[in-house]
Amino acid sequence: MAGPAARTKHTAACAVAVAAALLALRPGGPARPATATAASPLAAGGAHLELGPGPGLEGFSRALAPHAFRLPLDHGPHYAYQTEWWYYTGNLDAPGGARFGFQLTFFRRGLTPGPPPVNGLASNQVCFAHFAITDVAAGRHVAAERFARGAGGLAGATGEPFSVWLEDWRVESTNADGSALRLVAADADTGLRLDLRLQSKKPLVAHGEGGLSAKSREAGNASYYVGYTRLAASGLVGLGPRTLGATGEAWFDHEWSTSALGAGAVGWDWFSLQLDDGRELMHFRLRRADGSLQPASSGTFVLTDGHTRGLARDDVRVEPLRYWRSPDTGVTYPSGWRVQVPSQGLDLRVEPWIEAQEMRTSFVYWEGAVRVSGTAGGRPVGGRGYVELTGYGRSMQGVF
């Protein structure tokens, strides 16, 4: 648990981030991005990051139709759209039976449409990133957050060749199409370290209808959503004084859009599950305040050969099995689920490796490594993955 000094630092970082958003188009202002540890913004007097529409959505493009993706170009930024993120998670094994989960996510928020200026520190792009590692054996989850303007080399992304970075947190391609990558991140304040080589085992998956992933029934309230659902991972992982060689599997998501949650939605539950029979399940549930689901909730089932099956809201049944209340924020999350996909013969039990994997960053959510057990077609199956839970402490409307 972070102490008072870390909480003060976090609050200051939130203030710097908001100031950066307001001053991003001015040549002056601080050039050095802030860093925040995973202290609780609720405990720090309610500080949080507001990333609502800001000056307006005028001029930004909307996701309206399926997209013909070009690689590696579409791994890079899409400045015509307001919001974009590159998301990496995975489960790693180290000598002696040690297990780790990791998350590294880069976010881009456009204040106006179009790319940032080529020179100087003026920018129309606000960037931030979240980095977390879970040490299963130690029962520890530690996270860090950084902010920067998308200018002066502080933060940004490119498509050809693909790379995305914020300071020295970086992912860059090591082959022509971006399916092989190196991921490097370290944070001195928290002791987090990661240096991994990733290689996709399957082709790029386009979720939804040709990569068009609806978020409500309103036209244009959608994202373009693609990713690699199974990447071989090898390299180094560290938390605190030790750094270990590790191998495992990772997941990559890339989304860009100019949209928000549909009317009445407060957040989402997102599942990325890698089964040990070589198949994967992605499913997101868009929740209303009363717990009911919006019709746009959907998912993708990926077969061993990379072919996919689209899943509608009612094709996946999710039953929370228990709950966990964060001692730091007081927020209660589901913590363990029964997940059924009758069309694929799946009946799974999904459980967090440890319950305390709350991301106490500028907006609070739960993001954690999970293990999977159950049956597929009546036969035993296992697996691992990640789950993300948002909107349990406060609605995500107007937040991100």
Protein Blocks (a to p, Z undefined) as FASTA:
>chain_A
ZZfklmmmmmmmmmmmmmmmmmmmpmgdcfbdcdddfbdfklnoopacddbeknojehia
cdfbdcddddfklmmccfkbmbdcdddddddddehhiacddddddddddfbgcdddfedj
bdcbdcddddddddfknopacddddddddeehlaccdfbdcdddehjbccddfbfnopac
cdddddfknopacddddddfbdcddehjehiacfbfbehiacdddddfbdcdeddddehj
bdcddddddddddddddddddehiabdcddddddfkopacdddddddfkopacfkbccdd
ddfkopacdddfklpccddfbdcddfklopacdeddadddfknopacddddfbfblcccd
fbdcdddddddeddeehiacddddddddehklpccehkZZ
